[in-house]
Amino acid sequence: MPPHCDTMNGPVVKAAKEALEREDVNIILPWAPKEAEDEISRAFDKTISVRKLGDKAGELADYWFFETIVRLHREGEGAPYTGIKPAGLDEGPVVPRAEKAIERGDAKEVVEFLSRTVGDEVQKRLEHAMSLKDYNKDDVEAAREYTEAMLEFILYSHKLYVCMTSPGRHGGEGGHKHQQ
């Protein structure tokens, strides 16, 4: 997954900022597993208290809270916490399209982009395999090269199918543990 939930401009930090501004922990709780709610609530209460000590203390407390919630969010995904990334990192071509689809309630642009990309990638792998198919049967290396390309095409196609027909859990194979 490209940088998204663990960035300063990602949805987790945005929700954490809103929760702090409105002094409402419930805004941030859905972003982490249920088991993390007590830790989040304690961190939230401490952050709210420290914010009252001044701007610099509040800034530090906010960042600590962001780190806490992003860490717990990543744990919920079954992913390692590697720190909060800066805002503005490249999210790749799909994440912004998917976010727009959520805003608009229309997946057309995402479907068109993914369909075009899948078509291009499958065709590229097929063409590569086909370019190697007419090898000299006595040339084991050429046969091996074709076999690898042919299997790459077949396995790539299969993996795409498995990915497309499996639950779209966030966070990789395990998904969000807090959604199970």
C-alpha positions as MATLAB code, in Angstrom:
seq = 'MPPHCDTMNGPVVKAAKEALEREDVNIILPWAPKEAEDEISRAFDKTISVRKLGDKAGELADYWFFETIVRLHREGEGAPYTGIKPAGLDEGPVVPRAEKAIERGDAKEVVEFLSRTVGDEVQKRLEHAMSLKDYNKDDVEAAREYTEAMLEFILYSHKLYVCMTSPGRHGGEGGHKHQQ';
ca = [
       0.000    0.000    0.000;
       1.378    3.433   -0.840;
       1.688    5.960    1.971;
      -1.819    6.914    2.993;
      -3.105    6.125    6.484;
       0.297    6.780    8.042;
       0.887   10.266    6.612;
       0.362   13.671    8.206;
      -2.323   14.426    5.609;
      -3.839   10.949    5.646;
      -7.289   10.075    6.938;
      -6.124    8.808   10.343;
      -4.324   12.021   11.289;
      -7.165   14.094    9.807;
      -9.650   12.237   12.003;
      -7.338   12.622   15.022;
      -7.099   16.383   14.417;
     -10.867   16.649   14.165;
     -11.309   14.608   17.355;
      -8.920   16.905   19.225;
     -10.489   20.096   17.880;
     -13.979   18.931   18.799;
     -12.758   17.197   21.976;
     -14.632   14.074   20.919;
     -12.690   10.814   21.109;
     -15.467    8.943   19.294;
     -14.351   10.533   16.020;
     -11.044    8.658   16.124;
     -12.078    5.357   17.726;
     -13.263    3.690   14.469;
      -9.764    4.035   13.025;
      -8.248    1.399   15.327;
      -9.241   -1.989   16.742;
     -11.821   -2.142   19.516;
      -9.145   -3.576   21.819;
      -7.225   -0.292   21.464;
     -10.078    1.927   22.642;
      -8.845    2.214   26.243;
      -5.334    3.161   25.155;
      -6.717    5.678   22.666;
      -9.051    7.190   25.252;
      -6.236    7.560   27.805;
      -3.938    9.123   25.196;
      -6.740   11.410   24.057;
      -7.460   12.611   27.606;
      -3.755   13.268   28.259;
      -3.437   15.156   24.981;
      -6.461   17.340   25.743;
      -4.962   18.151   29.175;
      -1.503   18.954   27.813;
      -2.921   21.171   25.045;
      -4.089   23.540   27.800;
      -0.466   24.142   28.856;
       0.328   26.233   25.781;
       0.944   26.061   22.057;
       4.309   24.278   22.148;
       3.113   21.701   24.653;
      -0.071   21.245   22.649;
       1.877   20.750   19.422;
       4.015   18.071   21.034;
       1.011   16.380   22.633;
      -0.888   16.406   19.332;
       1.996   14.785   17.493;
       2.315   12.134   20.222;
      -1.409   11.439   19.897;
      -1.099   11.163   16.095;
       1.744    8.694   16.526;
      -0.288    6.698   19.035;
      -3.368    6.437   16.840;
      -1.425    5.699   13.639;
       0.546    2.990   15.478;
      -2.660    1.396   16.760;
      -4.289    1.717   13.341;
      -1.315   -0.025   11.697;
      -1.419   -2.786   14.331;
      -5.079   -3.255   13.459;
      -4.038   -3.789    9.849;
      -1.443   -6.323   10.896;
       1.197   -3.969    9.495;
       4.335   -2.633   11.162;
       4.386    0.913   12.463;
       7.251    2.790   10.823;
       6.450    6.291   11.985;
       4.285    9.032   10.567;
       5.253   10.008    7.046;
       5.239   13.626    5.886;
       2.278   15.077    4.026;
       2.336   15.171    0.253;
       3.895   11.800   -0.553;
       2.878   10.097   -3.788;
      -0.141    7.900   -3.100;
       0.008    6.358   -6.549;
      -2.719    6.532   -9.166;
      -5.435    4.487   -7.450;
      -5.845    5.956   -3.944;
      -6.860    9.469   -5.107;
      -9.301    7.979   -7.619;
     -10.775    5.697   -4.948;
     -11.158    8.620   -2.532;
     -12.952   10.638   -5.226;
     -15.225    7.660   -5.891;
     -16.164    7.566   -2.199;
     -16.885   11.320   -2.222;
     -19.003   11.106   -5.375;
     -20.568    7.702   -4.809;
     -19.452    6.650   -8.285;
     -16.689    4.129   -9.035;
     -16.658    4.666  -12.814;
     -13.240    6.368  -12.951;
     -11.672    3.715  -10.696;
     -13.175    0.867  -12.722;
     -12.011    2.382  -16.017;
      -8.489    2.987  -14.713;
      -8.152   -0.476  -13.176;
      -9.658   -2.180  -16.234;
      -7.238   -0.378  -18.548;
      -4.283   -1.185  -16.278;
      -5.240   -4.859  -15.914;
      -5.718   -5.156  -19.670;
      -2.349   -3.552  -20.407;
      -0.467   -5.655  -17.845;
      -2.061   -8.971  -18.862;
      -1.464   -8.233  -22.545;
       2.178   -7.291  -21.887;
       2.810  -10.601  -20.109;
       1.040  -12.595  -22.808;
       3.027  -10.883  -25.557;
       6.259  -11.620  -23.709;
       5.373  -15.314  -23.384;
       4.264  -15.503  -27.012;
       7.523  -13.909  -28.190;
       9.386  -16.835  -26.602;
       7.018  -19.645  -27.590;
       8.652  -20.726  -30.867;
      11.961  -21.763  -29.354;
      14.285  -24.494  -30.595;
      13.170  -27.647  -28.759;
      16.829  -28.619  -28.284;
      17.609  -25.340  -26.512;
      16.892  -25.971  -22.830;
      17.636  -22.378  -21.815;
      15.174  -21.021  -24.394;
      12.607  -23.590  -23.237;
      13.155  -22.520  -19.634;
      12.799  -18.844  -20.552;
       9.499  -19.562  -22.327;
       8.265  -21.724  -19.456;
       9.007  -18.969  -16.939;
       7.236  -16.349  -19.074;
       4.250  -18.640  -19.692;
       3.934  -19.448  -15.986;
       4.344  -15.767  -15.100;
       1.381  -14.983  -17.368;
      -0.777  -17.757  -15.924;
       0.112  -17.082  -12.274;
      -0.236  -13.321  -12.685;
      -3.695  -13.834  -14.197;
      -4.652  -16.182  -11.374;
      -3.384  -13.821   -8.661;
      -5.359  -10.967  -10.207;
      -8.478  -13.110  -10.154;
      -7.921  -14.122   -6.526;
      -7.345  -10.498   -5.544;
     -10.444   -9.329   -7.419;
     -12.707  -11.972   -5.891;
     -11.423  -11.901   -2.308;
     -12.663   -9.525    0.398;
     -11.052   -6.134   -0.105;
      -9.707   -5.937    3.406;
      -7.521   -2.945    4.157;
      -4.032   -3.753    5.336;
      -3.092   -6.710    3.178;
      -3.810  -10.375    3.672;
      -4.995  -10.118    7.250;
      -7.114   -7.043    6.737;
      -8.073   -4.869    9.620;
      -8.181   -7.126   12.618;
     -10.643   -4.695   14.188;
     -13.095   -5.378   11.350;
     -13.197   -9.119   11.889;
];
